[in-house]
Amino acid sequence: MKQKSTEVFIPGPAGRLEAKYFKNQKEKSPIAIVLQPHPQYGGTMNNKVVVETFHTFMENDFSVCRVNFRGVGK
């Protein structure tokens, strides 16, 4: 069965931030936050490296979140 992440929105003083979050069902699973490269160099939360890193953490029993801190997207 394929694991699914959830789209979440984090409120902030300059507006909300879009994020993808995966909660591992194992008790006491480690947590990882994957951040994007600098926007001037193509950085978004959908950057290939960010997405692959996110999925690697999921596959290794982490709870993991990637955030679009640029304030664009949804």
C-alpha positions in Angstrom: 0.0 0.0 0.0 1.3 3.4 -1.0 1.9 5.9 1.9 0.2 9.3 1.5 1.1 12.7 2.7 -1.4 15.4 3.7 -1.5 18.9 2.5 -1.5 21.4 5.4 -1.4 25.1 5.8 0.6 26.8 8.6 -0.6 30.3 9.6 2.0 33.0 9.9 2.2 36.8 10.3 2.7 37.3 6.6 0.1 34.8 5.5 -0.2 31.0 5.4 2.6 28.6 4.3 1.8 25.5 2.2 3.3 22.2 3.4 3.1 18.5 2.9 3.2 16.3 6.0 3.5 12.6 6.5 2.8 11.1 10.0 4.3 7.7 10.5 2.0 5.4 12.5 4.9 3.9 14.5 5.0 5.2 18.0 8.1 7.4 18.7 9.1 7.6 15.0 11.8 10.2 14.4 10.8 13.5 12.7 12.5 15.3 9.8 11.8 18.7 8.2 13.0 19.0 4.6 13.6 22.6 3.4 14.0 23.8 -0.1 17.0 25.3 -1.8 17.3 29.1 -2.3 14.5 30.4 -4.6 17.0 32.2 -6.9 18.3 28.7 -7.8 15.0 27.0 -8.5 14.1 26.2 -4.9 10.5 25.1 -4.2 9.0 22.4 -2.0 8.4 20.5 -5.3 12.1 20.6 -6.3 13.2 17.1 -7.4 15.8 16.7 -4.6 13.3 17.9 -1.9 10.6 15.5 -3.1 13.0 12.5 -3.3 14.5 13.4 0.2 10.9 13.6 1.6 10.0 10.2 0.2 13.3 8.6 1.4 12.5 9.7 5.0 8.9 8.3 4.6 10.3 5.0 3.4 12.6 4.9 6.4 9.9 5.2 9.0 10.2 8.9 9.7 7.4 11.4 10.2 8.4 14.2 7.7 7.3 17.6 6.6 8.3 19.8 3.6 7.4 23.5 3.6 6.9 26.0 0.8 8.3 29.0 2.8 8.3 31.2 -0.3 4.7 32.0 0.3 3.6 31.0 -3.2 1.5 28.0 -4.4 -2.0 27.5 -2.9 
